[in-house]
Amino acid sequence: MKKNRRIYALLVFLFLAATGFTSYAQTKVTGKVTDESNQPVPGVVVMQTNTQNKTSTNGDGVYSLTLQAGATQSLTFNYIGYTSVTLGTNGGSLNVSLKPSSQSLNDVVVVGYTSQKKASITGSVATVNMADLQKTRIVDVAQALQGQVAGVFVAANTGAPGDGIKLRIRGEGTLGNNDVLYVIDGVPTRDISFLNQSDVKSMTVLKDAAAGAIYGSRAANGVVIITTVNGKKGKANINIEYFAGFHQATNLPEMLNADQYLTVKDRAWHNTLGNAANAVSPYQAARSRTDLADTDWLNELFDTGKSKNLQASVNGGSDDVQYLISTGYYKQDGIVVQDHDGYERFNFRSNVNANVTDRFKVGTNLQISFAKQDKLSSSGDVPGVIRHALLRPPVLGVYKNVTDPTYSASNPYTDLPFYTGNNNGWDKNFEFSSNPIAIVNFTNDKRKTFQTFGNIYAEYAFLSDKSLTFRSSVGVDISFSHNKNFAQNFGDDNDNNPDELYPGKGRNNKPNNLDENRGEVMNFTFTNTLNYQKTFAEKHNVNFLLGAENISSKSSAIGGSRQDFDKSTSGFQYLDYGSLTNIYNSGSASQFNLVSFFGSGTYNFDNKYFATATLRADGSSRFGPSNKWGYFPSASAGWMVSNEDFLKDVSWISELKLRGSWGQAGNQEIPNNTYQTLVSESGGIVNVVRYGNPDVKWETTTQTNFGIDLGILKNKLSFTADYFVKKTSDILLTVGLPAVSVGVIDRTYVNAGEVSNKGFEFGLNFQNRDREFKYGINANIATLTNRVNKLQEFVKNINDDQTHTRTEAGSPINSYYGLVFDGIYQTPAEVNSHLFSNANGALPGDIKFKDLNGDGQINADDRTIIGNPIPKLTYGFAFSSSYKKFDFSFLVQGVQGVDRYNDLKQIINFDSRPFNSMTSVLDSWNGPGTSNTLPRLTFNNNGGGQVSSVFVEDASYLRLKNIEVGYTFDVKKIGVKNVRLYASGQNLFTITDYTGLDPESTSLIDKGTYPQSKAFIVGLKINL
């Protein structure tokens, strides 16, 4: 028994000794931290729970930590933008995969040739919610930014398929080119219409100069950085998406029918001086005609458009090589009849990244695209398809009667009003306009573009911890264009001139003609950077970048035209078949180079205090020898207040950061060699075409920004606010020299003037993903005040009679300029009292204008600024949600405080010619007190021909841009990961007071803009 007791006592002693030893021993834990795509996450704080014992992961996501004895044996992993993870451990190996937090902060953000943690960014940088972006079914990726980011204004130039997008960041900063710079996988460009939406992985908007100054001469108008999707390690992942949609014109004005038209024109005839009150007007007499039509021209012109989109991609890879291959096809037939306003685009992309060694990486991002557009006049420009649909009287039919002696099977359309042949002419009581359906039928304007865009790169890490990396990249942007426009002759022949060169030809496109041109643009970007990122003593974080870049651009074009083709069928629409008279041909070429050196440094102490400085030097061939170089510095700082000890116990504040920045960026967007004098030679005589200016230099934009970022409730709710002041000086503009001394020559470029933009920007994001019903809200709003501070000494103002605008100091750029509408004269006494110096034939019922100088007459001296085309307020509201397998989202977007000159309103409601009108003219002035907004109907001048504020309308709007509902099927049993079926609507309703076709139009003057269409789309997305 004693022996057994000794054995038991020995065992107890050994057990206690062992447990006592382990209680006081130190345990080492090692492991690797990765993200959802199995990529290493550097900089993750790994802390022993409830202690100050911590470390952080290195560049490969690897950590090592020795646990303190007697403390909690668990680790907590923290990284901004990801959900914290706490795991128990007994030592040894512990690998962790982090998931993005509910706010989706996109913690690592690509900015200025490198990437930074979002927490360390001190400039004004906005990351786009890609989930919201992917649900906007659009053809141009730039349009997907609409309503997504505060301070970013996006609008379609027109609703025509393939027409461009206008994107402005923080207003119009210059009198010249205000286009933003896009950087796709490190390659700069001014246009991204070729980009496939499903290929976009991330979009980051650099709004202030501190964020964009690293791009120097091209960043004055803001920068949008885009990265495309790369392959991921693992088995091949296949994604296929197809959608089809129907498009319809919406918000169309109500036009007069035939009966209303004759009533209105009869009243106008009787109100016209010289016509007897008891006489029968030709419009009253026309009611007895049997050849009158009752045509709704808008209904005849607009049809149901169709679109379809097919995207397919496959990605995968190993530890050494990752790949993505994608292809896409998009086609849209517009809302105008006969499918002459279509757009097609083919895309192919190949992204490959290879780890040659542990330190050496190479890769390529390459896209090939081909786009084809059937171009139709879409901005009221000649031949003005939509404009004529609104002007043409409803009493005219679309087609001629086959018994009409002027009818032909090849040209069956009506043209001149009630045309009876060349000798008898047409009915002059109906103002002639073109038949819009005939214009569409005979339009044959094809535009094709083939483009190669992308880069190849190599990256090498010099040190074992990969803190110092060298990257070399060659980018290409090569495009070939081919435009071919055959203008077919059509319409009625109304020329009685015996010397007519082309007798018997229609009045439109007389004679028929072909205009064809081809061009090529080749841009090459060679970039080399050296980047050093390192953390010292766990608190000192540095990121230094040095780089050099060379951009070379060459372009050339060749074109020709001929007239009078005997045969005009498609097989003969080539230059060789045209007449040998009036031959025209042209050819040109140009090139420029930009050489740049840049550097930046970011310092972060203990994730509390941040500072960044950049400097870029750009040398451009567009400036003379003494001004080739421009230097663009910036500095910014930030304070992460939430990481201070005095806020650590405030649990509801997840993030609080204060930011401030200052910086400069440049602009060189002027024609090549403008500093040189341009001459021409003819017959041995040399003539000056344009005087050069050797002193012309860089335009500079200086911007100051103050901001705050706030996150609460574990970053479920985040708020950001910015105030900025942006001034552009040494503005590049042209000055005309006195013709009496130099003759009529081209304008010379000078540096003059200053423009300022300032405003507030607010963004709010809320994500609730903790329940079965998950939802997110993204809202933003921004204000903007644009002013011209000064112009050149001898340029007091810049007038544009085509758009009725004036640019002058104290007003926004391109402000509308004209007379001020002051109601309708009601009585002769009112006319005489107001126009005591010169009535100039004004009568009761005519428009009354303000006599601003009080001289008793209305003339050019009474003109003033009457409108602002630059929005004062922009906003967007996006909502997304999901419940089990259902999802629902919508986007509302709008602008406030913006004006548009509605030239179409002027010509259809106020013109003195017998065009058609909107039904609102039925309430025109018809005696004292009947109206104070619409003048009398007359064929005399009633003031409606003057440029005035009555045609400057508030173009503010609120629009439901997109709404979508989807359902995801669980089909894993048949070997498919998931299938999502969705239905969406676009532009379903618009709230606006604007009477034109589309308040979103970007034209300064609305002459009949192709409107945005309402769309209904059904799609299917398959993940294999």
Order of alpha helices (4+ residues) and beta strands (2+ residues): alpha-beta-beta-beta-beta-beta-beta-beta-beta-beta-beta-beta-alpha-beta-beta-beta-beta-beta-alpha-beta-beta-alpha-alpha-alpha-beta-beta-beta-beta-alpha-alpha-beta-beta-beta-beta-beta-beta-beta-beta-beta-beta-beta-beta-beta-alpha-beta-beta-beta-beta-beta-beta-beta-beta-alpha-beta-beta-beta-beta-beta-beta-beta-beta-beta-beta-beta
